């Protein structure tokens, strides 16, 4: 299956910058702003007033990496978002992939997705 489409990736960009847009990413993930702020470990006002925050941008990049990896196993966007937000993964003690990313374990979540995509169970 294809990687994250250029259109989806572009829709996450903050207009006129090379930064990811917290509000656009929250909208794509069907999350409230405060949920995204909690995921990134920043105050909710940071999303609006300091979207250039290195900590915030690093988390947004990790989310984009996760989404890109997830497209290898799920091409339907709504199902993909549901999966990463809600599906408990046994390999991670039944945490969701978003919870794993929040713990700073994006590489582990991506390795799991790559394993599933290649036919191995994690």
Buried (B, 14 or more C-beta within 10 A) or exposed (E): EEEBEEEBBEEBBBEEEEBBBBEBBBBBBEBEBEBBBBBBEBBBEBBEEBBEBEEBBBBBEBBBBBBBBBBBBBEEBEEBBEBBBEEEBEBBEEBBBBBBBBEEBBEBBBBBBBBBBEEEEB
